Each structure stands twice: as C-alpha cells, then as structure tokens.
Amino acid sequence: MTDIRSIVQQMTLEEKAALCTGATTWTTTAIERLGVPELWVSDGPHGLRRVAQAEGLGSESLPATCFPTASCTASSWDRELLGQLGEALAAEALALGVGVVLGPGVNMKRTPVCGRNFEYFSEDPYLAGELAASFIDGIQGKGVGTSLKHYAANNQEYQRMTMNSVVDERTLREIYLPAFEIAVKKAQPWTVMCSYNRINGVYGSEHHRLLTEILKDEWGLEGFVVSDWGAVHDRVAALRGGLDLEMPGPRPRRVQEVVEAVREGALDEAVLDEAVRRILHIVFKAAETPKGAAFDQAAHHALARKMAGEGMVLLKNDGILPLKGVQRIAVIGRAAQEPHFQGGGSSHINPTRVDAPLEELTKLAGGAEITFSEGYPRDDSSRPDLIEAAVAAAQAAEVALLYIALPTYKESEGYDRTDLDLTAQQTALIKAVTAVQPRTVVILNNGSALAMSEWLDGAAAVLEAWMMGQAGGGAIADILFGAVNPSGKLAETFPLKLADTPAFINYPGGHGEVRYGEGLFIGYRYYDMKEQPVLFPFGHGLSYTTFEYGAPRVSAARFRDVDGVTVSVDVTNTGKVAGKEIVQVYVHDRAADLVRPVKELKGFAKVALQPGETRTVTIPLDFRAFAYYHPAYAQWITEDGAFDILVGASAADIRGTVTVELQSTLNLPSRLSRDSTLRDWLADRRGKVVIEPIYQQMQAAIAKLLGEGDMEDGGIGIDPTGFLMDMPLLGMLEFQANTLPVAPEAMIDGMLQQVQAMP
Ligand code: BGC
C-alpha cells in the first residue's frame, strides 16, 4: 500500500501544483523522485480513443473496437450487458496502457437536437444512472477507472463552453443530477468530469456547491474531479470549488498561479493537498493493474454485434419482419455499403474492422437475389436519378430494404442539429420507394430521435439501428432474418415534430443563457403532462413474439417509506419464438405539496422467455422511488398518501396498476407562517387540526361580510369557500379585527405556536 499521506508531505509546493494539471493532453504529471507514475486517460465512452502520441488533440488513435454508442446500448435496458461492455473496454484500455476511460456520459437528453445525444443514455435519470453504474462496475472491476461526465446540466452543444444553464434547485435534483448521484453512490467512478458550461452563473469547473458540497460531501465521491478539456478559466477558483485535476496540460502558467496563490495566502494549502491526495489515490490505484496484454479483437467484435442487436429498436412492423422465404431483395441506400456506425468528436474511434451491412445481409440471405442501389449521395444534394434507379430496383424485387443514415456531419460533438429530419433526398427516396413497393423496410442509422410522420405510413417496418458500432451491419441482418429477436426499447421519446418538444421554447437560449423553463418536465414527463401525442413513446419497442402481463402484486399494501415495497408481476411469452421483454415500473403520486410528473420510471428489468414460459419479475422500490426534492426543506421528502404503481411495456402501454399507501417517517417541521393561506393550513398535517374548528366560523363570517347568499340573492357571485382558500389567514382575520379579542397577528402567532408544539 502506498503511503499517500507521506508522499504529500514530501512534495514541494511546485510539485503539488504541477500534479493538479496534466503533463500532456492525455497524461498526468509523474514525479520520479517520489515514485509517482503518470496516468494515461483516454476517451470513450463506447470504445477507446487512445491516441498514439500524448501531445495534441487530434492525432490518430490506435485501433480499438467501436461498440454501439450510448443511445443504442441504453435501448437494451440491460444492466448486465452494460457491465460486459465495461469489461471489454477495460481489457482494451489495459492493452493500450490506459488507466482511466473518459466515460460514461449521463447527461439528460433535454432536447433531441443536442449534438451529443448519441453519447448519452436517456431522457430519464433513473435509467441513465442505473446503466452508468453497471458500465462503471464493469470497467472498474477490472482495475481501470472511469470518468463520469459531463457534470452538470450540459444538455446542448450550442455555445457549450460558455452557456449559463439556469436551472432551479428542484429540477437539478430530480432531473439533471440523479444519474450522476446513482452512479457515484452505486459504483464510485474513479473520476468525475466537470462540464464546460456555467450552472446558475458559475462555471462547472468552479462550482463549489456542485463539486464539493454535493458530489464529494453529500454523495461521497472518493476519487477526483477532472476538468473537461479546457474547461478551467481560473485555476485557483477551480481548486477552491473542488476541481482537482485540470486537463489538458501542460499549463506552466496555471501551475505558477497556484504556487503564487498559496504563497500569497490566497489559497489554503490544505485545499491543494486535498486535490493532490485525491489524484494520487487514483494514480496509484491505476498503476496496480498490469498493462500491455493484448485484447481479443474477434471476441470484442462479436460482443459489439451482440450489443447492437440488443439495442436496436423495432419501431414498426406490419408483420413483414422477420423476412421469410424472400427470393428477390432490393437493397437501397448508401448506408448499406458505407455504414454509419459512430458520431463525430472526441468519441470517434479508429475501429479494428467494420462490417458492411450489405455483405452481412448477403451472408444470411440464403442465396436470395440481392440488388444494390445507392439511393442518395454522400452529401445532401438532390439526385433524382438515384431515386429513379432505386424505384426501378424496388419494383423488380419482392422486398425493398432501405438503409438510411443521417449524414455523418449532422450529429456531432460541438454543435446541435437544427431539425429532426432526414435529408430532403432521403425523405423523397423513402416516399418514392414505398409508393411502388409496399413491402419496404426502413433501417435507420442516427444518434437520437428523428421525425418520421412524412413517410412512416408507407413503410411496412422501421428498424432504429442507431449508431450501431463496427459490427452493427451484421446485427441488422440478424434482426431482419430473425436470427435475433429484437428486444430494444427506446430510452428517449420520438416526438412528432421539433415544436412539440419540451425545451422548444427555451432552447437554445440567448445572450449566453439558457433557461430550463420546462423544469422537471422533459421527455415523457412532459408529453404525459401535456397529453401530447408522440411518434413513439419512451420505452417503446416491438418483438417478434408477444408478452402477456399478469396483475401486479405488492409485498405490502401499506408500508413505511424507509422500508420500501416490492412489486412483482408474472410475464408470459405468448408467441411462437423466444424473446426478451423489458418490464417497466413507474410511480404516480396521487397528491403532493408540489406539482409532480404524472409518472416516473423507478424500476425496470429485462427478462428472457421461451415460448409459453412465464417468469415472475420482482422489482424493489425504495424511499427514493416515492420521494421528491422539496426546495423549501432542501431535502428529498415523502408525504403520507396513496401512490399508484404502474407496470408496463412502455410509458404509453401500462399493463397493470396497483395502489399502495405510503407512511412517511419524516417528521418535517411545519412550514406555516403568518403568510400562509387557508389552503396551506388545511394541507398541513398539524395546521389542519388547529384550523378546522374555526374554519366553519370563518366561512360564515366572511360570507356575511361579502354579501350573504349567491348571485341570485343579490350577493357578489362568489363561492365563499373558494374565495377564502387562497387568502392568507392573517388577511382574513384583519377583516374581522374589530370583533376579535386580540390583534390578528397575536392570534395567528398563537395558532402557530400550537402547531409547533404538536408532535
Ligand atoms: C469532451 C469530453 C472529452 C474531452 C477529451 C472534450 O471536448 O467534451 O467529452 O472527454 O474533450 O477529448
């Protein structure tokens, strides 16, 4: 065991400052005289981008397996599979001498146009957090670290380096932080990467509340916080905020600033020591794992194919899939030959090999005659000639397979999309082909939601194949021919159009500021609340078999929040082929002090079933499944009352509901004050007891004051109860001040004292 405390004691101030800034773009500073090695970090998250040289950002990276990107792996809803991905990445990292993989990314998909959505898991924090935790466990279990990123509220690429995300506390706690929180608490990532943007006016790299108070003190992060590359503006302020390692390096000027700040007393050396301790802890931990053993490229390629098959989502199928006994197939679309399997930016991988979808299809097609037409050009220019040729090929075949990939430049780190559309040529191509060939399957490669209303009706089936990784071409063929039964479900809603989306009015912001005005209501939380129709709901995905759900059961109809409750449901494969079902558990709070989403995902499980087989899926729901963050109490709270537990196959396909009664063990102090309204008093557990006896009296008195009787009787047309509800009690008493034995303030204060004295 390395004695880190003793190393810190022996380090000079200059060495400490130097350790807190990278030595190169990808390595930390080694201190030879004290035996401190360097640590290599490399991009992920869905493969290793280990550049050949540590200097510079853009140098060519060493070959590594390009696994499907996060939108695809998240659609598997498979914790175990994410763990396997982690293990494979660890093996590659070790082979390439990497100690920390820069991923996973758990930012919420607030808007479908965010350029990096392909790198992120979901619009739901619970799903993203759970998957991230498994991924981290997978990598770290093999002695390689991770960097959970980008912390926090980094949900657009537009002006990502300067943008100020204005987010209220409750929305942060319930939507933008929980994926980080779950991953930190469950899996302890070795590092967390701060985001470029500002959050409520403070840069992510300097945010004391987020980095120190919440991430380290409250959630207990043991590792270090690293800056996103170039996210540090003021090195000393960043150290004070809780940012341990600045990347990239070298930055001699920054190191000097830290040294001077300590000498001048502007920075407490203890703050620097703590950053040094955290960095050393991880540097030595990473050094423990031997590096250099080659990884099994063929096995990882096979895993990439399996993962792609598990994450692809069959969005629509009129029964044409799986293809059976087809003799003549028209393959149309450039993506069949030039697969689009990853996105642009820092996650761009140099794959060990790439499978062409057309070739893989041919291998499984059992000798069927296959023609190929390009369909659309590489850019977004108009080519009617290509459409004509495709139409002729489709007419001559029994089935048309349209491989459509969003042009690579459309989705990337660094900028956002401006629409949810395919290119005009691609849309025209789909329309023209489906007009002559009703047996057309559309296969899509893209990183986030697309609008499809213009052409969806004409297609017999649609397979969302995502950015499917280097082996995705084979996975498409597996699904088309039924070698793999699709089991992926959407981890993000596909809206009908961009204007329907939750952040539409606030995005992208202006003058350097984006207001998260929709609050908690992103993704299905928004569409549910607005009763807004969507193209494909969150959690949607078809299979070649069918599943029946029994009635959900609970371990207790009435339970204490701290004990939680367990929900079970029997799921049966009622079709003819083996398949996997993703069972989703949502919770609906029937009444709360603050507005809550209609329902929220709080549990899920993926279950494999043979035809006719039934299995019981059991999902535990804990305190947090029922709690919400109350800004007035500055904590997660539960309230007594009824909750519906909804068990379903998607957010829009609830198969059964069971109602439970929660008993809160929180003895929250009353928040009643002189300003509280009658409604507040009646809603407060203790206040109600005090107010009820005098409530009737007050009602009568006010009715008298406002004019007795209703409108017909010559009153002023009000319902006294409704009118009174939202008046402050003090104001009401003021009206009767002359008839009261004491001043209204004294009376209220007396009542407040009574409330406070109650248990
Ligand atoms: C990205 C990070 C990435 C880093 C290093 C940044 O621009 O935002 O996700 O890990 O570069 O390449």
Residues whose N, C-alpha, C, O or C-beta is under 5 A from the ligand:
A	BS01	BGC	D43 L102 D228 W229 S346
